[in-house]
Amino acid sequence: MAPGTKDPLWQTVCTECHQPAGDAYAPYCPSCNAMTRIEYDLDRVELRDSPNPYVRFRDLLPIRDESLLPTDATYTRLVHSTAFGEKLGMSNLYLKDETSLPTGTTKDRMAAIALPYLYEGGLRAFCTSSTGNSSTAYSAALGRVPGITMYLFTAEDFARRLHIPESPQVVNFVLKDATFVEAFDAARAWGLNNGLTPERGFFNPGRREGLKVAFLETIDQIPEPPEWYFQAVSSSTGVYGIYEGAAQLRAMGAIDKLPRLVCVQQASCCPMVTAWEAGSDAIRKEDIIPRPVGIAKAILRGNPTATYPLMRNRVVETDGTFKSVTEQEIRDARKQLEDLEGISPCFAAATAVAGMVKMRKSGELPADDMVLVNVTGRDRDEEPTIGEITWMERSDDGWVPAA
């Protein structure tokens, strides 16, 4: 066994037939094609005394070689929001402030685990897409996993949200006049046609396991486990990951119940909310937004058909809900967070805050309940950065290099 490599306390298993999926990267079960997840031997898990979350929660992360994990990471702060809470009549409002992470987004947690998970699963190249945050976080993490290359497909409108220095480990494709979903589909098709593995986003177990770390940290920081958890969603990878982390802590006896999950979307692009409010267990044709627009660009996913049923099951299980908020409610929440708590969130993060405010004002959120809002990121101030680009355009044969 290589230095720094440990006998794993986990395995990738199928969520339906529960069979092990093997050591190779497998977002879907090789036997029945259902989604896979990470299963831990929780009786053997130990939490270490360390300010670095990737050391403290080492046994709850699906990585064998610890040299692939961040060595200088620290907890992000948990803010007891007294000023904002007082304004809302809430005594136990807590904000997980992820704005201080290196690329300004909670997606740094995703990349810290998902990238080495792909590498240890045998991948040396993968295809993916992004609205900007995930790919920027992946790019920043590539230095810790030098033997892997990312083929990135970005819709033209989101290219200005990239902060990816030129690197031999990144190959950029920008799709003219495309939506995020079209870029996601193009990454998958290109990978399959060129012998490369699509990364699969939500269905990459490493993504969900990385994003849960925010909640693991919070349980160390908060006086009592939260009764409510709020986060803005597009595919809902982050909230699903939080659910899995909470379920693991409950099974270990660290918490006694799961938080009620609240998934928040902006009203201009809220297919999950409209499906939920209609009582549907699937995204219907009328829920899909073909050309989504909105100020919270990081969550502009108009067609979450594959992920909504899975997230809906978790929301139902935790007695949670889906909520939408208007642009003005998002702007108001952002300003109040800046004025009262000194936190400057991006519009996607402010969407979650706005959802919490809306539920409090409607009386759905009790004054004394322990409430946790994930302030998932900030705006990056620097100018967009991207290396050499291959522009792609539509054709009868799919996406091809532009003339």
Salt bridges, closest charged atoms under 4 A:
ASP7 OD2 - ARG44 NH2 3.61
ASP23 OD1 - ARG64 NH2 3.26
GLU39 OE1 - ARG37 NH1 3.87
ASP41 OD2 - ARG44 NH1 3.47
ASP59 OD1 - LYS6 NZ 3.41
ASP59 OD1 - ARG48 NH1 3.16
GLU66 OE1 - ARG58 NE 3.81
ASP97 OD2 - ARG77 NE 2.88
GLU98 OE2 - ARG109 NE 2.57
ASP177 OD1 - ARG291 NH2 2.84
GLU182 OE1 - ARG291 NH1 3.79
GLU182 OE2 - ARG394 NH1 3.02
GLU199 OE2 - ARG207 NE 2.60
GLU209 OE1 - LYS212 NZ 2.42
GLU217 OE1 - LYS96 NZ 2.69
GLU217 OE2 - ARG109 NH1 2.94
ASP220 OD2 - ARG56 NE 2.58
GLU227 OE1 - LYS257 NZ 3.90
GLU244 OE1 - ARG208 NE 3.60
GLU286 OE2 - ARG284 NH1 3.28
ASP287 OD1 - ARG284 NH2 2.72
GLU317 OE1 - ARG314 NH1 3.21
ASP319 OD2 - ARG260 NH2 3.10
GLU327 OE2 - ARG331 NE 3.08
GLU338 OE2 - ARG334 NE 3.90
ASP339 OD2 - LYS335 NZ 2.58
GLU364 OE1 - LYS323 NZ 3.02
ASP379 OD2 - ARG334 NH1 3.08
